[in-house]
Amino acid sequence: EDRKNAHEIQRAVDAAKHIDPKDPRLDYYTAVGLILRRNELPTAERLLRSYVANVPQRSDYPSHRAAEQWLSRIGR
């Protein structure tokens, strides 16, 4: 199930890159896909830490808390 979800997330990220390649949410969702696939976890960690450090909290963006929760899954 996670791999299927990861594939769908990556497809959505790829499509969104064509619309707005500078959207800061792309890194967040790319990282989530990597974590679900258990692939390139150091890259996923870097992307999420950058998201938390550089993207302001907004109600229409994934929360920093959500990013921290995904980071906690990397160590499992």
Rosetta blueprint (number, residue, H / E / L):
1 E L
2 D H
3 R H
4 K H
5 N H
6 A H
7 H H
8 E H
9 I H
10 Q H
11 R H
12 A H
13 V H
14 D H
15 A H
16 A H
17 K H
18 H H
19 I H
20 D L
21 P L
22 K L
23 D L
24 P L
25 R H
26 L H
27 D H
28 Y H
29 Y H
30 T H
31 A H
32 V H
33 G H
34 L H
35 I H
36 L H
37 R H
38 R L
39 N L
40 E L
41 L H
42 P H
43 T H
44 A H
45 E H
46 R H
47 L H
48 L H
49 R H
50 S H
51 Y H
52 V H
53 A H
54 N H
55 V L
56 P L
57 Q L
58 R L
59 S L
60 D L
61 Y L
62 P L
63 S L
64 H H
65 R H
66 A H
67 A H
68 E H
69 Q H
70 W H
71 L H
72 S H
73 R H
74 I H
75 G L
76 R L
